[in-house]
Structures are given as C-alpha cells and as structure tokens.
Amino acid sequence: LVRALEALGIAECEAALAAARPDEGPAADAVRRLVAAIEPHAPLLAFLYTENQLFEGEEQNEGWAAIDERIATLFRRGQASGEFRIDLTPAWLTEALYGLLASAAWAVAEGRVAPKDFTHMIVELLLGGVRRPDTPA
C-alpha cells in the first residue's frame, strides 16, 4: 500500500513540476508556482516524507531522484541568474523545500496554521533565506 501511495506521490510531484513551469521566468516566481502546485498534494507528501523505507536501501524509487534533480535545477538556475545565494547547495535547498512542505502540511492538518496561508508561509520563509542579498554582509 505504501508503495502504491509512493507512486501516486511521484506522479503528483511530476504533475506539479509540469504545471509550475520551473524553466520559465524568474526562479523565485517558479518556486512560488511550484509550492502552489504541490499544495493540494502536501498531506500525502508529508506522509511519504516520514516513510524511511521509501528512501533507504536498494528498493528506492528512481522517480524521487528525478524529481530531486528537477527541483535542484530550479535552484541552480536561480543561483546562476544571481537571484539565489550560492553558499547553499541546490541539494540542500531541495531538502529544505521538502521539509517546509511537510511541516506546513502537518501544521495545517493539526489546525495550527490556516490552510490559506500554506503557500505564503513556505515561499516567504524559503525565499527569505535563499535570496541573494543586494549588499554583501
């Protein structure tokens, strides 16, 4: 059953990536579109995020690696354009996005956060830390 849910989660992530058009426009706008597109599927993804058996060992689904790469490519594009900091790796930014998506889904499910705030909370926190500052520190 968990593997069937995993396949559904991968398909939903792929559809969200397609809808978000991560190669178009400013990278920050693409991140906003991606979070908004994933939002309806966040509860399932939060559940899958906790299923360690999906991400360990030899039976790991290659679909996750492909999704990771597409998201990391978006962050790389933002770094290359000067929008995003270059001291944080695209792999780390991808993991941070997953963590924020799962945390926000749990907070909404438990009533600690309003559902209408889901995308705004994630995007503002992530991009607030990812954006390249205008002036050196």
C-alpha positions in Angstrom: 0.0 0.0 0.0 2.8 2.4 0.9 4.5 1.7 -2.5 1.2 2.5 -4.3 1.0 5.7 -2.4 4.6 6.4 -3.3 3.8 6.0 -7.0 0.8 8.4 -6.6 3.1 10.9 -4.8 5.7 10.8 -7.5 3.0 11.3 -10.2 1.6 14.2 -8.3 5.0 15.8 -7.9 5.7 15.3 -11.6 2.4 17.0 -12.5 3.1 19.8 -10.1 6.5 20.4 -11.6 5.0 20.4 -15.1 2.3 22.9 -14.0 4.9 25.1 -12.3 7.0 25.5 -15.5 10.3 25.7 -13.5 12.3 26.8 -16.5 10.2 29.9 -17.2 10.6 33.4 -15.8 12.5 34.3 -12.6 13.4 31.4 -10.5 11.7 32.9 -7.4 8.4 33.0 -9.4 8.9 29.4 -10.4 9.4 28.4 -6.7 6.1 30.2 -5.9 4.3 28.3 -8.7 5.8 25.0 -7.6 4.7 25.4 -4.0 1.2 26.4 -5.1 1.0 23.4 -7.5 2.2 21.0 -4.8 -0.1 22.4 -2.1 -3.1 20.1 -2.8 -0.9 17.0 -2.5 1.1 18.1 0.5 -0.7 15.8 3.0 0.3 12.8 1.0 3.8 14.0 0.5 4.1 14.7 4.3 3.1 11.1 5.0 5.6 9.8 2.4 8.3 12.0 3.9 8.1 10.1 7.1 8.3 6.6 5.5 12.0 5.9 5.8 11.7 2.6 4.0 11.0 4.5 0.8 14.3 6.4 0.9 16.7 3.7 2.1 18.2 0.6 0.6 18.1 -0.8 -2.8 14.4 -0.5 -3.5 14.5 3.3 -3.7 12.2 4.5 -6.5 14.2 6.4 -9.1 11.3 8.8 -9.6 12.3 10.6 -6.4 15.8 11.2 -7.8 14.4 12.6 -11.0 12.1 15.0 -9.0 15.1 16.0 -6.8 17.1 16.8 -9.9 14.4 18.9 -11.4 14.0 21.0 -8.3 17.7 21.3 -7.7 18.0 22.5 -11.3 15.5 25.3 -10.5 17.6 26.4 -7.5 20.8 26.2 -9.7 19.1 28.4 -12.3 18.3 30.9 -9.5 21.9 30.8 -8.4 23.2 31.3 -11.9 20.9 34.3 -12.5 22.0 35.9 -9.3 18.6 35.6 -7.6 19.7 33.0 -5.0 22.6 32.6 -2.7 25.4 30.4 -3.9 26.7 29.3 -0.5 23.8 26.9 -0.1 23.8 23.9 -2.4 20.9 23.1 -4.7 20.6 19.7 -3.0 20.2 21.4 0.4 17.7 23.9 -0.9 15.7 21.0 -2.3 15.7 19.2 1.0 14.7 22.4 2.8 11.8 22.8 0.5 10.6 19.2 1.2 10.9 19.8 5.0 8.9 23.0 4.8 6.2 21.4 2.6 5.9 18.5 5.1 5.9 20.8 8.2 3.3 23.1 6.7 1.1 20.2 5.8 1.2 18.9 9.3 0.6 22.3 10.8 -2.5 22.8 8.6 -3.8 19.3 9.4 -3.5 19.9 13.1 -5.2 23.3 12.9 -2.2 25.3 14.0 -2.0 27.2 10.6 -4.7 28.3 8.3 -4.9 26.4 5.0 -5.0 29.7 3.1 -1.5 30.5 4.5 0.2 27.4 3.3 1.9 28.7 0.1 2.7 32.1 1.5 4.4 30.7 4.6 6.6 28.3 2.7 7.5 30.6 -0.1 8.3 33.6 2.2 10.4 31.6 4.6 12.3 29.7 1.9 12.9 32.6 -0.4 13.7 34.9 2.5 16.6 32.6 3.3 17.5 31.8 -0.3 17.5 35.2 -1.9 20.9 36.7 -2.6 21.3 39.9 -0.6 21.7 43.1 -2.5 24.7 44.1 -0.5 27.5 41.9 1.0 27.3 41.1 4.7 
